[in-house]
């Protein structure tokens, strides 16, 4: 598994849609969707910082490490 992004959970808690969050963060809907669906290989700290600012959360609220099944 590795690092999982719980962006959809935080968006639901804040009652915010993908389009609204993308606009406020300043990234495309497509790139935010990639992140939300755990398809991203990396994230810029500046993007993570802006997401945390908009959603009023901590990076640990969004990113979770899950051990891989052996």
C-alpha positions in Angstrom: 0.0 0.0 0.0 2.4 2.7 1.2 1.2 6.3 1.6 -2.5 6.7 1.2 -4.2 10.1 0.6 -7.4 10.6 2.6 -8.4 13.8 0.7 -11.9 12.6 0.0 -12.5 12.1 3.8 -11.4 15.7 4.6 -13.4 17.1 1.7 -16.5 15.3 3.0 -15.9 16.6 6.5 -15.6 20.2 5.2 -18.5 19.6 2.7 -16.4 20.8 -0.2 -16.5 19.5 -3.7 -13.5 18.7 -6.0 -14.1 21.8 -8.2 -14.3 24.2 -5.3 -11.2 22.8 -3.6 -9.2 22.8 -6.9 -10.1 26.4 -7.5 -9.1 27.5 -4.0 -5.9 25.6 -4.1 -5.0 26.7 -7.6 -4.6 23.3 -9.3 -6.6 21.6 -12.0 -9.6 19.3 -11.3 -7.7 16.5 -13.1 -4.6 16.8 -10.9 -6.6 17.1 -7.7 -8.6 14.0 -8.8 -5.3 12.1 -9.3 -4.3 13.0 -5.8 -7.7 12.1 -4.3 -7.8 8.7 -6.0 -4.3 7.7 -4.7 -2.8 7.7 -8.2 -0.2 10.5 -7.5 3.4 9.6 -7.3 4.4 12.9 -5.5 3.0 16.1 -4.2 4.7 19.5 -3.8 4.9 20.8 -0.3 3.4 24.1 -1.5 0.3 22.2 -2.8 0.0 20.2 0.4 0.3 23.4 2.4 -2.4 25.1 0.4 -4.7 22.1 0.7 -4.2 22.1 4.5 -4.9 25.9 4.6 -8.1 25.6 2.6 -9.4 22.5 4.5 -8.1 23.8 7.8 -6.3 20.6 8.6 -2.8 19.1 9.2 -0.8 17.0 6.7 -1.3 14.0 8.9 -5.1 14.4 8.4 -4.5 13.8 4.7 -1.6 11.4 4.5 -1.5 7.9 6.1 1.1 5.2 5.9 -0.3 1.7 5.4 2.1 -1.3 5.5 2.2 -3.4 2.4 0.9 -7.0 2.6 3.7 -9.5 2.4 
